[in-house]
Amino acid sequence: MKAKAHIEIDFQLAIRQAERLEEIASKLISISGNMLQITDTFFASWSGENARIYIQKHTQVREEMKTASGELREVACNIRCLAKRVYDAEMRAYEIAVRRINGN
C-alpha cells in the first residue's frame, strides 16, 4: 500500500509535468509569432526565388510549431485527467486499506 503522502506527491508531480508541457507549448506559440515578424521583415526587403523558398520553409516551420504546441497542450490535458483518475483510485484503495487495518 502506498502512503497517503506518496499518492499526493505523485499527483503533484504529474500536475507539474503537465504545467511544464503547457509552458513549452506557450513558448512555441510565442516563438512562432516572433518568426512571423521576421518573415514579414524578409518579405519587405528581400525578393526573388530564394526569398520565396525561404519564406515557404519559414512558414512550414511556424505551422509545425503551432501543431506541436497544440499536441503538447493535449498531452498535458491527458496527463491531468489520468493523474486525477489514478489519484482518486489510489486514495480509495488507501482508505479501504486503512479501514481494514483499523477493523472497520
N, CA, C and O atoms as a MOPAC input file, in Angstrom:
PM7 MOZYME 1SCF
protein

 N      0.83800 1    -1.17900 1     0.00000 1
 C      0.00000 1     0.00000 1     0.00000 1
 C      0.88700 1     1.24800 1     0.00000 1
 O      1.86100 1     1.34300 1     0.74800 1
 N      0.52700 1     2.18500 1    -0.84700 1
 C      1.23400 1     3.46000 1    -0.88000 1
 C      0.79800 1     4.33400 1     0.28900 1
 O     -0.35800 1     4.31000 1     0.71200 1
 N      1.73900 1     5.09200 1     0.79000 1
 C      1.39500 1     6.06400 1     1.82400 1
 C      0.59400 1     7.19900 1     1.19300 1
 O      0.76800 1     7.52500 1     0.01900 1
 N     -0.27600 1     7.78700 1     1.98900 1
 C     -1.10200 1     8.88800 1     1.50300 1
 C     -0.23100 1    10.02700 1     0.96600 1
 O     -0.53800 1    10.60900 1    -0.07500 1
 N      0.83800 1    10.33800 1     1.66700 1
 C      1.73700 1    11.41300 1     1.22700 1
 C      2.35400 1    11.08300 1    -0.12500 1
 O      2.51400 1    11.96100 1    -0.97200 1
 N      2.70100 1     9.81700 1    -0.32400 1
 C      3.29500 1     9.39300 1    -1.58800 1
 C      2.29400 1     9.54900 1    -2.73600 1
 O      2.65900 1     9.97300 1    -3.83200 1
 N      1.04500 1     9.20900 1    -2.48000 1
 C     -0.00900 1     9.36000 1    -3.50000 1
 C     -0.14500 1    10.82500 1    -3.88300 1
 O     -0.24700 1    11.15700 1    -5.06400 1
 N     -0.14600 1    11.70000 1    -2.88400 1
 C     -0.29700 1    13.12900 1    -3.13500 1
 C      0.91800 1    13.70100 1    -3.87100 1
 O      0.77600 1    14.54100 1    -4.76000 1
 N      2.09700 1    13.24100 1    -3.49500 1
 C      3.31600 1    13.70900 1    -4.17000 1
 C      3.31200 1    13.27500 1    -5.63100 1
 O      3.62800 1    14.07400 1    -6.51300 1
 N      2.96100 1    12.02800 1    -5.89500 1
 C      2.89700 1    11.54400 1    -7.28100 1
 C      1.92200 1    12.38000 1    -8.10800 1
 O      2.20100 1    12.72600 1    -9.25500 1
 N      0.77200 1    12.70000 1    -7.50800 1
 C     -0.22600 1    13.50900 1    -8.20100 1
 C      0.33200 1    14.89600 1    -8.51200 1
 O      0.19200 1    15.39100 1    -9.63000 1
 N      0.95600 1    15.50800 1    -7.53400 1
 C      1.51300 1    16.85300 1    -7.74900 1
 C      2.63200 1    16.84100 1    -8.79500 1
 O      2.74900 1    17.77900 1    -9.58400 1
 N      3.43800 1    15.80700 1    -8.80600 1
 C      4.49500 1    15.69600 1    -9.81600 1
 C      3.90000 1    15.60600 1   -11.22000 1
 O      4.40000 1    16.23500 1   -12.15200 1
 N      2.84500 1    14.83200 1   -11.36400 1
 C      2.18800 1    14.71200 1   -12.67400 1
 C      1.60100 1    16.05300 1   -13.10100 1
 O      1.71900 1    16.44200 1   -14.26300 1
 N      0.96900 1    16.75900 1   -12.16800 1
 C      0.38800 1    18.06100 1   -12.48800 1
 C      1.48500 1    19.04400 1   -12.88600 1
 O      1.30800 1    19.81800 1   -13.82700 1
 N      2.60200 1    19.02400 1   -12.19000 1
 C      3.72700 1    19.91200 1   -12.55300 1
 C      4.26800 1    19.59500 1   -13.94000 1
 O      4.63800 1    20.50300 1   -14.68400 1
 N      4.31500 1    18.32700 1   -14.29100 1
 C      4.77300 1    17.96100 1   -15.62700 1
 C      3.80700 1    18.48600 1   -16.68300 1
 O      4.23400 1    18.97200 1   -17.73100 1
 N      2.52200 1    18.39000 1   -16.41500 1
 C      1.52300 1    18.92800 1   -17.34400 1
 C      1.69200 1    20.43200 1   -17.48100 1
 O      1.60900 1    20.96800 1   -18.58600 1
 N      1.92900 1    21.11800 1   -16.36700 1
 C      2.14900 1    22.56700 1   -16.41000 1
 C      3.38900 1    22.90200 1   -17.23000 1
 O      3.39400 1    23.86300 1   -18.00000 1
 N      4.42100 1    22.11700 1   -17.06200 1
 C      5.67500 1    22.34400 1   -17.82300 1
 C      5.42000 1    22.18300 1   -19.32400 1
 O      5.92000 1    22.97000 1   -20.12700 1
 N      4.65000 1    21.17500 1   -19.69800 1
 C      4.32100 1    20.99000 1   -21.11100 1
 C      3.53600 1    22.18900 1   -21.64800 1
 O      3.75700 1    22.62200 1   -22.77900 1
 N      2.63400 1    22.71700 1   -20.84600 1
 C      1.87200 1    23.88500 1   -21.28500 1
 C      2.75600 1    25.11700 1   -21.40600 1
 O      2.55000 1    25.94200 1   -22.29500 1
 N      3.73400 1    25.24900 1   -20.52300 1
 C      4.69000 1    26.35600 1   -20.63500 1
 C      5.47400 1    26.25100 1   -21.94700 1
 O      5.66900 1    27.24600 1   -22.64500 1
 N      5.91100 1    25.05900 1   -22.26200 1
 C      6.65700 1    24.84800 1   -23.50900 1
 C      5.76500 1    25.14600 1   -24.70500 1
 O      6.21400 1    25.75700 1   -25.67400 1
 N      4.51000 1    24.72200 1   -24.64700 1
 C      3.56400 1    25.00000 1   -25.73200 1
 C      3.38900 1    26.49800 1   -25.92000 1
 O      3.35200 1    26.98200 1   -27.05100 1
 N      3.28300 1    27.23000 1   -24.82600 1
 C      3.14000 1    28.68800 1   -24.90800 1
 C      4.38600 1    29.33300 1   -25.51300 1
 O      4.28600 1    30.26900 1   -26.30600 1
 N      5.54500 1    28.83000 1   -25.13700 1
 C      6.78700 1    29.36000 1   -25.70100 1
 C      6.86000 1    29.09600 1   -27.19900 1
 O      7.32000 1    29.95000 1   -27.95800 1
 N      6.41300 1    27.92500 1   -27.62800 1
 C      6.40200 1    27.63100 1   -29.06300 1
 C      5.51200 1    28.60900 1   -29.81700 1
 O      5.87700 1    29.07000 1   -30.89900 1
 N      4.34900 1    28.93000 1   -29.25900 1
 C      3.44600 1    29.88100 1   -29.90300 1
 C      4.08700 1    31.26200 1   -29.94300 1
 O      3.98300 1    31.96900 1   -30.94600 1
 N      4.74100 1    31.64400 1   -28.86800 1
 C      5.41600 1    32.94200 1   -28.81900 1
 C      6.52900 1    33.02800 1   -29.86500 1
 O      6.66000 1    34.02500 1   -30.57600 1
 N      7.31600 1    31.97500 1   -29.94200 1
 C      8.40400 1    31.94300 1   -30.93100 1
 C      7.83400 1    31.97100 1   -32.34300 1
 O      8.37800 1    32.63000 1   -33.22900 1
 N      6.74400 1    31.25700 1   -32.54400 1
 C      6.08600 1    31.25800 1   -33.85200 1
 C      5.65000 1    32.66900 1   -34.23900 1
 O      5.79700 1    33.07900 1   -35.39000 1
 N      5.11600 1    33.40200 1   -33.27100 1
 C      4.72800 1    34.79000 1   -33.52600 1
 C      5.92100 1    35.65400 1   -33.87100 1
 O      5.83900 1    36.49900 1   -34.76300 1
 N      7.03300 1    35.45300 1   -33.17400 1
 C      8.25700 1    36.19800 1   -33.48700 1
 C      8.75000 1    35.86100 1   -34.89200 1
 O      9.23600 1    36.72600 1   -35.62000 1
 N      8.61700 1    34.60900 1   -35.25100 1
 C      9.04100 1    34.18800 1   -36.58800 1
 C      8.18600 1    34.85700 1   -37.66600 1
 O      8.67400 1    35.16800 1   -38.75200 1
 N      6.91900 1    35.07100 1   -37.35700 1
 C      6.03700 1    35.74500 1   -38.30800 1
 C      6.53100 1    37.16000 1   -38.56500 1
 O      6.52800 1    37.62200 1   -39.70600 1
 N      6.95200 1    37.84600 1   -37.52100 1
 C      7.50400 1    39.19800 1   -37.68800 1
 C      8.76700 1    39.16600 1   -38.54700 1
 O      8.97800 1    40.05100 1   -39.37700 1
 N      9.59700 1    38.16000 1   -38.35000 1
 C     10.82200 1    38.02400 1   -39.14700 1
 C     10.46800 1    37.78900 1   -40.61200 1
 O     11.07600 1    38.37800 1   -41.50600 1
 N      9.48500 1    36.92800 1   -40.85100 1
 C      9.04700 1    36.65600 1   -42.21900 1
 C      8.55600 1    37.93100 1   -42.88500 1
 O      8.87600 1    38.18900 1   -44.04600 1
 N      7.79400 1    38.72000 1   -42.16900 1
 C      7.29700 1    39.97800 1   -42.72500 1
 C      8.44200 1    40.91900 1   -43.07600 1
 O      8.40700 1    41.58700 1   -44.10900 1
 N      9.46500 1    40.97200 1   -42.20900 1
 C     10.62600 1    41.82300 1   -42.47300 1
 C     11.37200 1    41.34100 1   -43.70900 1
 O     11.74700 1    42.15100 1   -44.55600 1
 N     11.59200 1    40.03600 1   -43.82400 1
 C     12.25500 1    39.49100 1   -45.00600 1
 C     11.45100 1    39.77200 1   -46.26900 1
 O     11.99000 1    40.19000 1   -47.29400 1
 N     10.19200 1    39.54100 1   -46.17100 1
 C      9.32600 1    39.73100 1   -47.33600 1
 C      9.38000 1    41.17500 1   -47.83000 1
 O      9.33600 1    41.42700 1   -49.03400 1
 N      9.47500 1    42.11800 1   -46.89900 1
 C      9.51600 1    43.53500 1   -47.26600 1
 C     10.84400 1    43.93000 1   -47.90500 1
 O     10.88300 1    44.85400 1   -48.71600 1
 N     11.92900 1    43.24500 1   -47.55300 1
 C     13.24000 1    43.68400 1   -48.03200 1
 C     13.97800 1    42.67100 1   -48.90600 1
 O     15.11000 1    42.92800 1   -49.31300 1
 N     13.37100 1    41.54900 1   -49.19500 1
 C     14.05300 1    40.50700 1   -49.95400 1
 C     13.06100 1    39.93700 1   -50.95600 1
 O     11.92300 1    39.61500 1   -50.61400 1
 N     13.50400 1    39.82100 1   -52.17500 1
 C     12.62000 1    39.27700 1   -53.20200 1
 C     13.38000 1    38.24800 1   -54.03500 1
 O     14.59100 1    38.07900 1   -53.88500 1
 N     12.66400 1    37.58100 1   -54.89500 1
 C     13.29000 1    36.58200 1   -55.75300 1
 C     12.93200 1    35.17000 1   -55.32900 1
 O     12.22900 1    34.95400 1   -54.34200 1
 N     13.42700 1    34.22400 1   -56.09300 1
 C     13.12000 1    32.81500 1   -55.87100 1
 C     13.62600 1    32.32400 1   -54.51800 1
 O     12.91200 1    31.61200 1   -53.81300 1
 N     14.84400 1    32.69600 1   -54.15100 1
 C     15.39100 1    32.26400 1   -52.85800 1
 C     14.55800 1    32.79400 1   -51.70000 1
 O     14.34100 1    32.08700 1   -50.71600 1
 N     14.09500 1    34.01700 1   -51.80800 1
 C     13.24600 1    34.60000 1   -50.76800 1
 C     11.94900 1    33.81200 1   -50.66300 1
 O     11.49500 1    33.51000 1   -49.55900 1
 N     11.36000 1    33.48500 1   -51.77700 1
 C     10.11000 1    32.73000 1   -51.78100 1
 C     10.29700 1    31.36100 1   -51.13500 1
 O      9.46700 1    30.93100 1   -50.33300 1
 N     11.38900 1    30.67400 1   -51.48400 1
 C     11.66400 1    29.34700 1   -50.91400 1
 C     11.89500 1    29.45200 1   -49.41300 1
 O     11.38900 1    28.63800 1   -48.64100 1
 N     12.66300 1    30.45900 1   -49.00500 1
 C     12.93900 1    30.65100 1   -47.58700 1
 C     11.64500 1    30.91200 1   -46.81500 1
 O     11.41100 1    30.31900 1   -45.76200 1
 N     10.83200 1    31.78100 1   -47.33400 1
 C      9.57300 1    32.12900 1   -46.66300 1
 C      8.65400 1    30.90800 1   -46.58100 1
 O      7.96500 1    30.72100 1   -45.57800 1
 N      8.63800 1    30.07800 1   -47.62300 1
 C      7.83500 1    28.85000 1   -47.56600 1
 C      8.31100 1    27.92500 1   -46.44800 1
 O      7.51100 1    27.38700 1   -45.68300 1
 N      9.63400 1    27.75200 1   -46.36900 1
 C     10.19500 1    26.89100 1   -45.31200 1
 C      9.89100 1    27.48300 1   -43.92900 1
 O      9.51000 1    26.77800 1   -42.99400 1
 N     10.07300 1    28.78700 1   -43.84300 1
 C      9.81900 1    29.50000 1   -42.59900 1
 C      8.36400 1    29.31200 1   -42.17000 1
 O      8.08200 1    29.04900 1   -41.00100 1
 N      7.46000 1    29.44700 1   -43.11200 1
 C      6.02800 1    29.27500 1   -42.84100 1
 C      5.74300 1    27.83900 1   -42.42100 1
 O      4.95900 1    27.60600 1   -41.50000 1
 N      6.36200 1    26.89200 1   -43.07700 1
 C      6.16600 1    25.48000 1   -42.73100 1
 C      6.62500 1    25.20500 1   -41.29700 1
 O      5.93800 1    24.51600 1   -40.54300 1
 N      7.77600 1    25.74000 1   -40.92900 1
 C      8.29100 1    25.53400 1   -39.57300 1
 C      7.34200 1    26.16700 1   -38.55300 1
 O      7.07400 1    25.56900 1   -37.51100 1
 N      6.83700 1    27.35700 1   -38.83600 1
 C      5.88500 1    28.01700 1   -37.93800 1
 C      4.63300 1    27.16500 1   -37.74400 1
 O      4.13900 1    27.00700 1   -36.62700 1
 N      4.13200 1    26.62200 1   -38.84500 1
 C      2.93500 1    25.77800 1   -38.75200 1
 C      3.20900 1    24.50800 1   -37.94900 1
 O      2.35900 1    24.06300 1   -37.17800 1
 N      4.38200 1    23.93300 1   -38.12600 1
 C      4.75100 1    22.74000 1   -37.36000 1
 C      4.87000 1    23.06500 1   -35.87200 1
 O      4.51900 1    22.24900 1   -35.02000 1
 N      5.36700 1    24.25800 1   -35.57300 1
 C      5.46200 1    24.68100 1   -34.18100 1
 C      4.06800 1    24.85000 1   -33.57200 1
 O      3.83900 1    24.46800 1   -32.42500 1
 N      3.15200 1    25.41200 1   -34.32900 1
 C      1.77900 1    25.56300 1   -33.83500 1
 C      1.14500 1    24.19300 1   -33.59200 1
 O      0.47300 1    23.97400 1   -32.58300 1
 N      1.37000 1    23.28100 1   -34.52900 1
 C      0.83200 1    21.92800 1   -34.38300 1
 C      1.42000 1    21.24700 1   -33.15000 1
 O      0.69800 1    20.63600 1   -32.36200 1
 N      2.73000 1    21.36000 1   -32.99400 1
 C      3.40000 1    20.75400 1   -31.83800 1
 C      2.87500 1    21.36400 1   -30.54200 1
 O      2.68700 1    20.65700 1   -29.55200 1
 N      2.64100 1    22.65900 1   -30.54800 1
 C      2.10000 1    23.32700 1   -29.36600 1
 C      0.73700 1    22.75300 1   -28.99800 1
 O      0.47300 1    22.46400 1   -27.83100 1
 N     -0.11400 1    22.59100 1   -29.98400 1
 C     -1.43400 1    22.01100 1   -29.73000 1
 C     -1.33800 1    20.59100 1   -29.20900 1
 O     -2.08700 1    20.19400 1   -28.31700 1
 N     -0.41500 1    19.82900 1   -29.77000 1
 C     -0.23300 1    18.44700 1   -29.31400 1
 C      0.28300 1    18.39700 1   -27.87400 1
 O     -0.13700 1    17.54600 1   -27.09000 1
 N      1.19500 1    19.31200 1   -27.53100 1
 C      1.69800 1    19.36300 1   -26.16100 1
 C      0.58900 1    19.71300 1   -25.18200 1
 O      0.51100 1    19.15000 1   -24.09000 1
 N     -0.26800 1    20.64700 1   -25.57900 1
 C     -1.40500 1    21.00900 1   -24.71500 1
 C     -2.35000 1    19.81500 1   -24.53100 1
 O     -2.89400 1    19.60400 1   -23.44700 1
 N     -2.53300 1    19.05500 1   -25.58400 1
 C     -3.39700 1    17.86800 1   -25.49600 1
 C     -2.78300 1    16.82000 1   -24.56400 1
 O     -3.48500 1    16.21300 1   -23.75600 1
 N     -1.47800 1    16.61600 1   -24.68300 1
 C     -0.79500 1    15.66900 1   -23.79900 1
 C     -0.90300 1    16.14500 1   -22.35300 1
 O     -1.14000 1    15.33900 1   -21.45300 1
 N     -0.73400 1    17.44000 1   -22.12500 1
 C     -0.85500 1    17.98600 1   -20.76900 1
 C     -2.25000 1    17.73100 1   -20.21100 1
 O     -2.39900 1    17.36200 1   -19.04600 1
 N     -3.24600 1    17.92300 1   -21.02300 1
 C     -4.62300 1    17.67000 1   -20.60100 1
 C     -4.81600 1    16.19100 1   -20.26300 1
 O     -5.44200 1    15.85400 1   -19.25700 1
 N     -4.28300 1    15.32700 1   -21.09400 1
 C     -4.38800 1    13.88200 1   -20.84600 1
 C     -3.66800 1    13.47800 1   -19.56400 1
 O     -4.15100 1    12.63100 1   -18.81300 1
 N     -2.51300 1    14.08500 1   -19.31900 1
 C     -1.76300 1    13.79700 1   -18.09200 1
 C     -2.59500 1    14.19700 1   -16.88100 1
 O     -2.69200 1    13.44500 1   -15.91100 1
 N     -3.19500 1    15.38800 1   -16.94200 1
 C     -4.02600 1    15.84900 1   -15.82800 1
 C     -5.19400 1    14.89000 1   -15.56400 1
 O     -5.45400 1    14.50500 1   -14.42400 1
 N     -5.88400 1    14.51800 1   -16.63700 1
 C     -7.03700 1    13.61500 1   -16.48500 1
 C     -6.61700 1    12.26600 1   -15.91100 1
 O     -7.24800 1    11.75300 1   -14.98700 1
 N     -5.56500 1    11.70500 1   -16.45700 1
 C     -5.09100 1    10.41200 1   -15.97900 1
 C     -4.58600 1    10.50600 1   -14.54700 1
 O     -4.85800 1     9.63000 1   -13.72700 1
 N     -3.85000 1    11.57300 1   -14.25000 1
 C     -3.32700 1    11.75100 1   -12.89600 1
 C     -4.47200 1    11.82600 1   -11.88900 1
 O     -4.38200 1    11.24900 1   -10.80500 1
 N     -5.53400 1    12.52300 1   -12.23300 1
 C     -6.68800 1    12.63900 1   -11.34400 1
 C     -7.36200 1    11.28700 1   -11.13600 1
 O     -7.73700 1    10.93800 1   -10.01600 1
 N     -7.51300 1    10.52700 1   -12.22100 1
 C     -8.12800 1     9.19800 1   -12.09400 1
 C     -7.28700 1     8.27500 1   -11.22600 1
 O     -7.81300 1     7.56300 1   -10.37100 1
 N     -5.98000 1     8.29200 1   -11.45000 1
 C     -5.07900 1     7.44300 1   -10.65900 1
 C     -5.09500 1     7.89300 1    -9.20400 1
 O     -5.14900 1     7.06900 1    -8.29100 1
 N     -5.04800 1     9.20400 1    -8.99600 1
 C     -5.08300 1     9.74500 1    -7.63600 1
 C     -6.35000 1     9.28800 1    -6.91100 1
 O     -6.28400 1     8.78400 1    -5.79000 1
 N     -7.49900 1     9.47000 1    -7.56000 1
 C     -8.76800 1     9.06000 1    -6.94600 1
 C     -8.78700 1     7.57100 1    -6.63000 1
 O     -9.22600 1     7.17500 1    -5.55100 1
 N     -8.31900 1     6.74700 1    -7.55100 1
 C     -8.30200 1     5.29400 1    -7.34500 1
 C     -7.35300 1     4.92000 1    -6.20800 1
 O     -7.68800 1     4.08400 1    -5.36900 1
 N     -6.17400 1     5.53500 1    -6.17800 1
 C     -5.20700 1     5.20800 1    -5.12400 1
 C     -5.69800 1     5.68700 1    -3.75700 1
 O     -5.46000 1     5.02600 1    -2.74600 1
 N     -6.37600 1     6.82500 1    -3.72400 1
 C     -6.91400 1     7.30900 1    -2.45200 1
 C     -8.04200 1     6.40000 1    -1.95500 1
 O     -8.15500 1     6.14800 1    -0.75600 1
 N     -8.87100 1     5.91200 1    -2.87200 1
 C     -9.91800 1     4.96000 1    -2.47600 1
 C     -9.28000 1     3.68800 1    -1.91300 1
 O     -9.70800 1     3.16800 1    -0.88200 1
 N     -8.26200 1     3.20300 1    -2.60100 1
 C     -7.56900 1     1.99300 1    -2.13600 1
 C     -6.91600 1     2.23900 1    -0.77600 1
 O     -6.93600 1     1.37100 1     0.09700 1
 N     -6.35000 1     3.40200 1    -0.60900 1
 C     -5.72600 1     3.75800 1     0.66800 1
 C     -6.77000 1     3.76400 1     1.78500 1
 O     -6.55000 1     3.19200 1     2.85300 1
 N     -7.90900 1     4.41400 1     1.53000 1
 C     -8.97000 1     4.49200 1     2.53700 1
 C     -9.50600 1     3.10400 1     2.89400 1
 O     -9.77800 1     2.82300 1     4.06100 1
 N     -9.65400 1     2.24900 1     1.90200 1
 C    -10.11100 1     0.87400 1     2.15500 1
 C     -9.08900 1     0.14000 1     3.01000 1
 O     -9.45600 1    -0.56600 1     3.94900 1
 N     -7.82500 1     0.30000 1     2.69400 1
 C     -6.76800 1    -0.36900 1     3.44700 1
 C     -6.72600 1     0.13900 1     4.88600 1
 O     -6.54900 1    -0.65600 1     5.80900 1
 N     -6.88200 1     1.43300 1     5.09200 1
 C     -6.87200 1     1.99000 1     6.43600 1
 C     -8.04000 1     1.45100 1     7.25400 1
 O     -7.89000 1     1.11100 1     8.42700 1
 N     -9.22300 1     1.37700 1     6.60400 1
 C    -10.40100 1     0.83200 1     7.29600 1
 C    -10.16900 1    -0.62300 1     7.70000 1
 O    -10.54800 1    -1.03600 1     8.79600 1
 N     -9.55300 1    -1.38600 1     6.82400 1
 C     -9.29700 1    -2.80200 1     7.13000 1
 C     -8.29500 1    -2.92900 1     8.29000 1
 O     -8.44300 1    -3.76500 1     9.18100 1
 N     -7.28400 1    -2.07600 1     8.24100 1
 C     -6.27000 1    -2.11900 1     9.30300 1
 C     -6.90400 1    -1.75100 1    10.64000 1
 O     -6.58800 1    -2.34400 1    11.67100 1
 N     -7.79500 1    -0.77400 1    10.61200 1
 C     -8.45400 1    -0.32000 1    11.83900 1
 C     -9.62600 1    -1.20500 1    12.23400 1
 O    -10.23200 1    -0.99800 1    13.28600 1
 N     -9.94900 1    -2.18100 1    11.41000 1
 C    -11.00100 1    -3.13500 1    11.73300 1
 C    -12.41500 1    -2.62500 1    11.46900 1
 O    -13.37700 1    -3.12500 1    12.05100 1
 N    -12.53700 1    -1.65200 1    10.60900 1
 C    -13.88800 1    -1.11900 1    10.28000 1
 C    -14.39000 1    -1.69300 1     9.00900 1
 O    -15.49600 1    -1.36500 1     8.57800 1

